[in-house]
Amino acid sequence: MKRAMKLGGMVAVVAAVGALAACDNPPADEGLEPIGPEVAEPEMTAPEPIEPPAEAEVPVEPPPTLPTDDRTSEESVRPDSDTLFY
């Protein structure tokens, strides 16, 4: 029984290797003509940088900060009310 399983496994491995070897060589496209006309790709030019007018400069304000939490760690885990929701 074990010998048959080993033989079956070896046959499966050989079949897998053969299938992979067949995929390595795709058929050549010799003698085939293109279907449509050749299309030339347009040349890409670098876009010109756009500069905003000098009058449009707005002062940048820092974002608002959150208020600091001065509670102790024990107070921060205590619920605000005694009501428990289940």
Biopython code that builds the backbone (N, CA, C, O; Angstrom):
import numpy as np
from Bio.PDB.StructureBuilder import StructureBuilder

atoms = [
    (1, "MET", "N", (0.833, -1.185, 0.000)),
    (1, "MET", "CA", (0.000, 0.000, 0.000)),
    (1, "MET", "C", (0.879, 1.252, 0.000)),
    (1, "MET", "O", (0.633, 2.183, -0.766)),
    (2, "LYS", "N", (1.905, 1.276, 0.858)),
    (2, "LYS", "CA", (2.793, 2.436, 0.924)),
    (2, "LYS", "C", (3.571, 2.597, -0.377)),
    (2, "LYS", "O", (3.841, 3.714, -0.819)),
    (3, "ARG", "N", (3.923, 1.478, -0.978)),
    (3, "ARG", "CA", (4.676, 1.540, -2.222)),
    (3, "ARG", "C", (3.831, 2.166, -3.335)),
    (3, "ARG", "O", (4.343, 2.936, -4.148)),
    (4, "ALA", "N", (2.552, 1.839, -3.368)),
    (4, "ALA", "CA", (1.658, 2.394, -4.381)),
    (4, "ALA", "C", (1.483, 3.901, -4.163)),
    (4, "ALA", "O", (1.390, 4.661, -5.126)),
    (5, "MET", "N", (1.439, 4.328, -2.903)),
    (5, "MET", "CA", (1.295, 5.751, -2.606)),
    (5, "MET", "C", (2.560, 6.510, -3.019)),
    (5, "MET", "O", (2.482, 7.616, -3.554)),
    (6, "LYS", "N", (3.732, 5.900, -2.763)),
    (6, "LYS", "CA", (4.980, 6.538, -3.167)),
    (6, "LYS", "C", (5.059, 6.642, -4.689)),
    (6, "LYS", "O", (5.477, 7.670, -5.223)),
    (7, "LEU", "N", (4.658, 5.583, -5.381)),
    (7, "LEU", "CA", (4.684, 5.585, -6.837)),
    (7, "LEU", "C", (3.705, 6.631, -7.387)),
    (7, "LEU", "O", (4.020, 7.336, -8.346)),
    (8, "GLY", "N", (2.542, 6.726, -6.787)),
    (8, "GLY", "CA", (1.553, 7.723, -7.219)),
    (8, "GLY", "C", (2.060, 9.137, -6.984)),
    (8, "GLY", "O", (1.839, 10.017, -7.816)),
    (9, "GLY", "N", (2.729, 9.366, -5.875)),
    (9, "GLY", "CA", (3.300, 10.676, -5.587)),
    (9, "GLY", "C", (4.390, 11.045, -6.581)),
    (9, "GLY", "O", (4.475, 12.190, -7.026)),
    (10, "MET", "N", (5.224, 10.070, -6.926)),
    (10, "MET", "CA", (6.292, 10.316, -7.891)),
    (10, "MET", "C", (5.716, 10.630, -9.268)),
    (10, "MET", "O", (6.233, 11.497, -9.973)),
    (11, "VAL", "N", (4.649, 9.930, -9.654)),
    (11, "VAL", "CA", (4.008, 10.188, -10.945)),
    (11, "VAL", "C", (3.431, 11.602, -10.956)),
    (11, "VAL", "O", (3.524, 12.299, -11.966)),
    (12, "ALA", "N", (2.838, 12.029, -9.846)),
    (12, "ALA", "CA", (2.275, 13.376, -9.765)),
    (12, "ALA", "C", (3.370, 14.431, -9.869)),
    (12, "ALA", "O", (3.180, 15.453, -10.529)),
    (13, "VAL", "N", (4.504, 14.199, -9.233)),
    (13, "VAL", "CA", (5.611, 15.148, -9.297)),
    (13, "VAL", "C", (6.148, 15.238, -10.721)),
    (13, "VAL", "O", (6.404, 16.336, -11.214)),
    (14, "VAL", "N", (6.319, 14.114, -11.379)),
    (14, "VAL", "CA", (6.821, 14.100, -12.759)),
    (14, "VAL", "C", (5.838, 14.816, -13.679)),
    (14, "VAL", "O", (6.258, 15.555, -14.569)),
    (15, "ALA", "N", (4.545, 14.612, -13.479)),
    (15, "ALA", "CA", (3.537, 15.281, -14.307)),
    (15, "ALA", "C", (3.567, 16.788, -14.085)),
    (15, "ALA", "O", (3.434, 17.556, -15.038)),
    (16, "ALA", "N", (3.740, 17.219, -12.840)),
    (16, "ALA", "CA", (3.806, 18.653, -12.542)),
    (16, "ALA", "C", (5.037, 19.286, -13.172)),
    (16, "ALA", "O", (4.952, 20.380, -13.730)),
    (17, "VAL", "N", (6.175, 18.615, -13.091)),
    (17, "VAL", "CA", (7.405, 19.134, -13.699)),
    (17, "VAL", "C", (7.249, 19.194, -15.215)),
    (17, "VAL", "O", (7.697, 20.154, -15.841)),
    (18, "GLY", "N", (6.632, 18.200, -15.805)),
    (18, "GLY", "CA", (6.407, 18.207, -17.253)),
    (18, "GLY", "C", (5.484, 19.340, -17.667)),
    (18, "GLY", "O", (5.704, 19.971, -18.701)),
    (19, "ALA", "N", (4.460, 19.605, -16.878)),
    (19, "ALA", "CA", (3.543, 20.696, -17.198)),
    (19, "ALA", "C", (4.254, 22.038, -17.096)),
    (19, "ALA", "O", (4.046, 22.918, -17.930)),
    (20, "LEU", "N", (5.085, 22.196, -16.083)),
    (20, "LEU", "CA", (5.829, 23.451, -15.943)),
    (20, "LEU", "C", (6.850, 23.615, -17.066)),
    (20, "LEU", "O", (7.061, 24.731, -17.541)),
    (21, "ALA", "N", (7.475, 22.547, -17.494)),
    (21, "ALA", "CA", (8.454, 22.626, -18.570)),
    (21, "ALA", "C", (7.771, 23.004, -19.882)),
    (21, "ALA", "O", (8.368, 23.697, -20.705)),
    (22, "ALA", "N", (6.547, 22.568, -20.089)),
    (22, "ALA", "CA", (5.825, 22.894, -21.317)),
    (22, "ALA", "C", (5.447, 24.367, -21.354)),
    (22, "ALA", "O", (5.306, 24.930, -22.440)),
    (23, "CYS", "N", (5.281, 24.998, -20.220)),
    (23, "CYS", "CA", (4.881, 26.399, -20.166)),
    (23, "CYS", "C", (6.043, 27.352, -20.392)),
    (23, "CYS", "O", (5.820, 28.535, -20.648)),
    (24, "ASP", "N", (7.281, 26.869, -20.305)),
    (24, "ASP", "CA", (8.439, 27.743, -20.442)),
    (24, "ASP", "C", (8.671, 28.206, -21.876)),
    (24, "ASP", "O", (9.299, 29.245, -22.077)),
    (25, "ASN", "N", (8.194, 27.485, -22.867)),
    (25, "ASN", "CA", (8.454, 27.805, -24.263)),
    (25, "ASN", "C", (7.142, 28.159, -24.969)),
    (25, "ASN", "O", (6.489, 27.272, -25.519)),
    (26, "PRO", "N", (6.742, 29.431, -24.965)),
    (26, "PRO", "CA", (5.509, 29.788, -25.663)),
    (26, "PRO", "C", (5.724, 29.701, -27.166)),
    (26, "PRO", "O", (6.863, 29.784, -27.626)),
    (27, "PRO", "N", (4.661, 29.535, -27.942)),
    (27, "PRO", "CA", (4.830, 29.424, -29.389)),
    (27, "PRO", "C", (5.349, 30.737, -29.970)),
    (27, "PRO", "O", (5.007, 31.817, -29.489)),
    (28, "ALA", "N", (6.165, 30.634, -30.995)),
    (28, "ALA", "CA", (6.744, 31.821, -31.630)),
    (28, "ALA", "C", (5.687, 32.480, -32.516)),
    (28, "ALA", "O", (4.816, 31.800, -33.058)),
    (29, "ASP", "N", (5.766, 33.802, -32.662)),
    (29, "ASP", "CA", (4.817, 34.551, -33.474)),
    (29, "ASP", "C", (5.384, 34.815, -34.875)),
    (29, "ASP", "O", (5.107, 35.857, -35.469)),
    (30, "GLU", "N", (6.160, 33.895, -35.390)),
    (30, "GLU", "CA", (6.773, 34.091, -36.694)),
    (30, "GLU", "C", (5.717, 33.993, -37.785)),
    (30, "GLU", "O", (4.841, 33.129, -37.738)),
    (31, "GLY", "N", (5.808, 34.886, -38.768)),
    (31, "GLY", "CA", (4.916, 34.835, -39.912)),
    (31, "GLY", "C", (3.578, 35.514, -39.683)),
    (31, "GLY", "O", (2.748, 35.534, -40.592)),
    (32, "LEU", "N", (3.343, 36.060, -38.529)),
    (32, "LEU", "CA", (2.081, 36.733, -38.261)),
    (32, "LEU", "C", (2.229, 38.224, -38.538)),
    (32, "LEU", "O", (3.252, 38.831, -38.220)),
    (33, "GLU", "N", (1.202, 38.795, -39.130)),
    (33, "GLU", "CA", (1.213, 40.224, -39.413)),
    (33, "GLU", "C", (0.335, 40.948, -38.410)),
    (33, "GLU", "O", (-0.648, 40.385, -37.928)),
    (34, "PRO", "N", (0.679, 42.200, -38.087)),
    (34, "PRO", "CA", (-0.178, 42.947, -37.167)),
    (34, "PRO", "C", (-1.547, 43.193, -37.789)),
    (34, "PRO", "O", (-1.662, 43.328, -39.007)),
    (35, "ILE", "N", (-2.578, 43.250, -36.962)),
    (35, "ILE", "CA", (-3.951, 43.399, -37.443)),
    (35, "ILE", "C", (-4.234, 44.825, -37.894)),
    (35, "ILE", "O", (-4.780, 45.025, -38.979)),
    (36, "GLY", "N", (-3.881, 45.811, -37.096)),
    (36, "GLY", "CA", (-4.215, 47.195, -37.402)),
    (36, "GLY", "C", (-2.974, 48.016, -37.691)),
    (36, "GLY", "O", (-1.854, 47.507, -37.657)),
    (37, "PRO", "N", (-3.186, 49.308, -37.980)),
    (37, "PRO", "CA", (-2.035, 50.174, -38.232)),
    (37, "PRO", "C", (-1.247, 50.418, -36.947)),
    (37, "PRO", "O", (-1.787, 50.346, -35.843)),
    (38, "GLU", "N", (0.025, 50.705, -37.117)),
    (38, "GLU", "CA", (0.857, 50.991, -35.949)),
    (38, "GLU", "C", (0.494, 52.365, -35.402)),
    (38, "GLU", "O", (0.275, 53.303, -36.169)),
    (39, "VAL", "N", (0.431, 52.483, -34.122)),
    (39, "VAL", "CA", (0.069, 53.733, -33.477)),
    (39, "VAL", "C", (1.309, 54.281, -32.779)),
    (39, "VAL", "O", (1.925, 53.600, -31.959)),
    (40, "ALA", "N", (1.669, 55.531, -33.119)),
    (40, "ALA", "CA", (2.822, 56.161, -32.482)),
    (40, "ALA", "C", (2.372, 56.808, -31.181)),
    (40, "ALA", "O", (1.337, 57.473, -31.139)),
    (41, "GLU", "N", (3.137, 56.615, -30.137)),
    (41, "GLU", "CA", (2.814, 57.205, -28.835)),
    (41, "GLU", "C", (3.178, 58.682, -28.850)),
    (41, "GLU", "O", (4.263, 59.035, -29.311)),
    (42, "PRO", "N", (2.298, 59.559, -28.356)),
    (42, "PRO", "CA", (2.637, 60.986, -28.321)),
    (42, "PRO", "C", (3.740, 61.242, -27.299)),
    (42, "PRO", "O", (3.836, 60.567, -26.274)),
    (43, "GLU", "N", (4.564, 62.231, -27.608)),
    (43, "GLU", "CA", (5.654, 62.563, -26.695)),
    (43, "GLU", "C", (5.116, 63.329, -25.503)),
    (43, "GLU", "O", (4.293, 64.231, -25.657)),
    (44, "MET", "N", (5.569, 62.981, -24.341)),
    (44, "MET", "CA", (5.130, 63.640, -23.119)),
    (44, "MET", "C", (6.127, 64.746, -22.784)),
    (44, "MET", "O", (7.334, 64.512, -22.722)),
    (45, "THR", "N", (5.612, 65.939, -22.572)),
    (45, "THR", "CA", (6.467, 67.045, -22.165)),
    (45, "THR", "C", (6.232, 67.315, -20.691)),
    (45, "THR", "O", (5.146, 67.070, -20.166)),
    (46, "ALA", "N", (7.243, 67.813, -20.040)),
    (46, "ALA", "CA", (7.122, 68.102, -18.610)),
    (46, "ALA", "C", (6.206, 69.319, -18.431)),
    (46, "ALA", "O", (6.366, 70.322, -19.128)),
    (47, "PRO", "N", (5.256, 69.236, -17.508)),
    (47, "PRO", "CA", (4.365, 70.370, -17.293)),
    (47, "PRO", "C", (5.128, 71.538, -16.656)),
    (47, "PRO", "O", (6.044, 71.344, -15.857)),
    (48, "GLU", "N", (4.727, 72.737, -17.029)),
    (48, "GLU", "CA", (5.368, 73.918, -16.471)),
    (48, "GLU", "C", (4.850, 74.148, -15.052)),
    (48, "GLU", "O", (3.648, 74.034, -14.809)),
    (49, "PRO", "N", (5.738, 74.470, -14.118)),
    (49, "PRO", "CA", (5.274, 74.708, -12.745)),
    (49, "PRO", "C", (4.419, 75.968, -12.684)),
    (49, "PRO", "O", (4.739, 76.976, -13.314)),
    (50, "ILE", "N", (3.356, 75.905, -11.939)),
    (50, "ILE", "CA", (2.444, 77.036, -11.779)),
    (50, "ILE", "C", (2.749, 77.705, -10.449)),
    (50, "ILE", "O", (2.699, 77.067, -9.398)),
    (51, "GLU", "N", (3.060, 78.976, -10.500)),
    (51, "GLU", "CA", (3.371, 79.721, -9.284)),
    (51, "GLU", "C", (2.195, 80.630, -8.944)),
    (51, "GLU", "O", (1.670, 81.313, -9.824)),
    (52, "PRO", "N", (1.779, 80.648, -7.691)),
    (52, "PRO", "CA", (0.683, 81.536, -7.315)),
    (52, "PRO", "C", (1.160, 82.983, -7.329)),
    (52, "PRO", "O", (2.350, 83.247, -7.157)),
    (53, "PRO", "N", (0.247, 83.913, -7.530)),
    (53, "PRO", "CA", (0.657, 85.316, -7.504)),
    (53, "PRO", "C", (1.181, 85.706, -6.126)),
    (53, "PRO", "O", (0.782, 85.125, -5.117)),
    (54, "ALA", "N", (2.072, 86.689, -6.089)),
    (54, "ALA", "CA", (2.698, 87.108, -4.833)),
    (54, "ALA", "C", (1.676, 87.680, -3.855)),
    (54, "ALA", "O", (1.883, 87.600, -2.644)),
    (55, "GLU", "N", (0.589, 88.249, -4.345)),
    (55, "GLU", "CA", (-0.421, 88.851, -3.466)),
    (55, "GLU", "C", (-1.219, 87.791, -2.716)),
    (55, "GLU", "O", (-1.802, 88.086, -1.673)),
    (56, "ALA", "N", (-1.256, 86.576, -3.223)),
    (56, "ALA", "CA", (-2.110, 85.546, -2.661)),
    (56, "ALA", "C", (-1.501, 84.855, -1.447)),
    (56, "ALA", "O", (-2.100, 83.912, -0.929)),
    (57, "GLU", "N", (-0.352, 85.278, -0.980)),
    (57, "GLU", "CA", (0.269, 84.617, 0.166)),
    (57, "GLU", "C", (-0.544, 84.885, 1.415)),
    (57, "GLU", "O", (-0.803, 86.039, 1.757)),
    (58, "VAL", "N", (-0.947, 83.826, 2.098)),
    (58, "VAL", "CA", (-1.741, 83.917, 3.312)),
    (58, "VAL", "C", (-0.895, 83.388, 4.458)),
    (58, "VAL", "O", (-0.278, 82.332, 4.324)),
    (59, "PRO", "N", (-0.850, 84.088, 5.572)),
    (59, "PRO", "CA", (-0.064, 83.562, 6.698)),
    (59, "PRO", "C", (-0.670, 82.241, 7.197)),
    (59, "PRO", "O", (-1.889, 82.097, 7.294)),
    (60, "VAL", "N", (0.187, 81.314, 7.499)),
    (60, "VAL", "CA", (-0.251, 79.998, 7.962)),
    (60, "VAL", "C", (-0.368, 80.030, 9.470)),
    (60, "VAL", "O", (0.590, 80.349, 10.175)),
    (61, "GLU", "N", (-1.570, 79.692, 9.965)),
    (61, "GLU", "CA", (-1.793, 79.653, 11.409)),
    (61, "GLU", "C", (-1.634, 78.211, 11.885)),
    (61, "GLU", "O", (-2.048, 77.284, 11.190)),
    (62, "PRO", "N", (-1.040, 78.011, 13.061)),
    (62, "PRO", "CA", (-0.910, 76.635, 13.560)),
    (62, "PRO", "C", (-2.297, 76.099, 13.928)),
    (62, "PRO", "O", (-3.179, 76.876, 14.292)),
    (63, "PRO", "N", (-2.494, 74.808, 13.839)),
    (63, "PRO", "CA", (-3.797, 74.232, 14.181)),
    (63, "PRO", "C", (-4.068, 74.398, 15.671)),
    (63, "PRO", "O", (-3.136, 74.459, 16.473)),
    (64, "PRO", "N", (-5.338, 74.470, 16.038)),
    (64, "PRO", "CA", (-5.659, 74.623, 17.466)),
    (64, "PRO", "C", (-5.251, 73.372, 18.246)),
    (64, "PRO", "O", (-5.307, 72.258, 17.726)),
    (65, "THR", "N", (-4.850, 73.569, 19.472)),
    (65, "THR", "CA", (-4.445, 72.440, 20.299)),
    (65, "THR", "C", (-5.590, 72.026, 21.213)),
    (65, "THR", "O", (-6.450, 72.840, 21.551)),
    (66, "LEU", "N", (-5.598, 70.785, 21.603)),
    (66, "LEU", "CA", (-6.620, 70.283, 22.520)),
    (66, "LEU", "C", (-6.257, 70.665, 23.945)),
    (66, "LEU", "O", (-5.077, 70.771, 24.280)),
    (67, "PRO", "N", (-7.270, 70.874, 24.790)),
    (67, "PRO", "CA", (-6.953, 71.206, 26.183)),
    (67, "PRO", "C", (-6.292, 70.008, 26.869)),
    (67, "PRO", "O", (-6.588, 68.855, 26.556)),
    (68, "THR", "N", (-5.412, 70.298, 27.790)),
    (68, "THR", "CA", (-4.717, 69.219, 28.492)),
    (68, "THR", "C", (-5.642, 68.589, 29.522)),
    (68, "THR", "O", (-6.510, 69.260, 30.080)),
    (69, "ASP", "N", (-5.456, 67.317, 29.768)),
    (69, "ASP", "CA", (-6.264, 66.576, 30.726)),
    (69, "ASP", "C", (-5.449, 66.455, 32.011)),
    (69, "ASP", "O", (-4.448, 65.739, 32.057)),
    (70, "ASP", "N", (-5.890, 67.165, 33.058)),
    (70, "ASP", "CA", (-5.130, 67.198, 34.311)),
    (70, "ASP", "C", (-5.600, 66.149, 35.312)),
    (70, "ASP", "O", (-5.217, 66.192, 36.481)),
    (71, "ARG", "N", (-6.426, 65.210, 34.864)),
    (71, "ARG", "CA", (-6.898, 64.180, 35.792)),
    (71, "ARG", "C", (-5.801, 63.144, 36.031)),
    (71, "ARG", "O", (-4.933, 62.929, 35.185)),
    (72, "THR", "N", (-5.858, 62.514, 37.192)),
    (72, "THR", "CA", (-4.919, 61.429, 37.473)),
    (72, "THR", "C", (-5.389, 60.196, 36.722)),
    (72, "THR", "O", (-6.511, 60.169, 36.217)),
    (73, "SER", "N", (-4.551, 59.182, 36.644)),
    (73, "SER", "CA", (-4.934, 57.976, 35.930)),
    (73, "SER", "C", (-6.113, 57.287, 36.612)),
    (73, "SER", "O", (-6.940, 56.670, 35.939)),
    (74, "GLU", "N", (-6.199, 57.382, 37.921)),
    (74, "GLU", "CA", (-7.319, 56.777, 38.640)),
    (74, "GLU", "C", (-8.628, 57.492, 38.309)),
    (74, "GLU", "O", (-9.668, 56.850, 38.158)),
    (75, "GLU", "N", (-8.578, 58.805, 38.199)),
    (75, "GLU", "CA", (-9.775, 59.564, 37.866)),
    (75, "GLU", "C", (-10.191, 59.359, 36.411)),
    (75, "GLU", "O", (-11.378, 59.427, 36.091)),
    (76, "SER", "N", (-9.245, 59.113, 35.548)),
    (76, "SER", "CA", (-9.573, 58.981, 34.133)),
    (76, "SER", "C", (-10.303, 57.685, 33.816)),
    (76, "SER", "O", (-11.009, 57.612, 32.810)),
    (77, "VAL", "N", (-10.148, 56.652, 34.655)),
    (77, "VAL", "CA", (-10.838, 55.393, 34.392)),
    (77, "VAL", "C", (-12.148, 55.294, 35.153)),
    (77, "VAL", "O", (-12.911, 54.355, 34.928)),
    (78, "ARG", "N", (-12.425, 56.209, 36.026)),
    (78, "ARG", "CA", (-13.672, 56.211, 36.772)),
    (78, "ARG", "C", (-14.780, 56.738, 35.856)),
    (78, "ARG", "O", (-14.594, 57.759, 35.195)),
    (79, "PRO", "N", (-15.942, 56.050, 35.807)),
    (79, "PRO", "CA", (-17.017, 56.517, 34.936)),
    (79, "PRO", "C", (-17.573, 57.853, 35.431)),
    (79, "PRO", "O", (-17.475, 58.185, 36.612)),
    (80, "ASP", "N", (-18.161, 58.613, 34.495)),
    (80, "ASP", "CA", (-18.729, 59.910, 34.845)),
    (80, "ASP", "C", (-20.007, 59.768, 35.669)),
    (80, "ASP", "O", (-20.364, 60.683, 36.411)),
    (81, "SER", "N", (-20.687, 58.656, 35.552)),
    (81, "SER", "CA", (-21.905, 58.443, 36.336)),
    (81, "SER", "C", (-21.913, 57.006, 36.869)),
    (81, "SER", "O", (-21.099, 56.174, 36.468)),
    (82, "ASP", "N", (-22.832, 56.744, 37.762)),
    (82, "ASP", "CA", (-22.917, 55.410, 38.349)),
    (82, "ASP", "C", (-23.821, 54.490, 37.549)),
    (82, "ASP", "O", (-23.999, 53.331, 37.924)),
    (83, "THR", "N", (-24.385, 54.965, 36.479)),
    (83, "THR", "CA", (-25.282, 54.153, 35.672)),
    (83, "THR", "C", (-24.448, 53.189, 34.823)),
    (83, "THR", "O", (-23.522, 53.601, 34.125)),
    (84, "LEU", "N", (-24.786, 51.929, 34.895)),
    (84, "LEU", "CA", (-24.093, 50.916, 34.094)),
    (84, "LEU", "C", (-25.028, 50.434, 32.997)),
    (84, "LEU", "O", (-26.201, 50.161, 33.252)),
    (85, "PHE", "N", (-24.525, 50.332, 31.807)),
    (85, "PHE", "CA", (-25.323, 49.857, 30.672)),
    (85, "PHE", "C", (-24.856, 48.457, 30.322)),
    (85, "PHE", "O", (-23.662, 48.182, 30.210)),
    (86, "TYR", "N", (-25.815, 47.600, 30.158)),
    (86, "TYR", "CA", (-25.498, 46.205, 29.821)),
    (86, "TYR", "C", (-25.880, 45.926, 28.405)),
    (86, "TYR", "O", (-25.696, 44.808, 27.924)),
]
sb = StructureBuilder()
sb.init_structure("model")
sb.init_model(0)
sb.init_chain("A")
sb.init_seg("    ")
for serial, (resi, resn, name, xyz) in enumerate(atoms, 1):
    if name == "N":
        sb.init_residue(resn, " ", resi, " ")
    sb.init_atom(name, np.array(xyz, "f"), 0.0, 1.0, " ", f" {name:<3s}", serial, name[0])
structure = sb.get_structure()
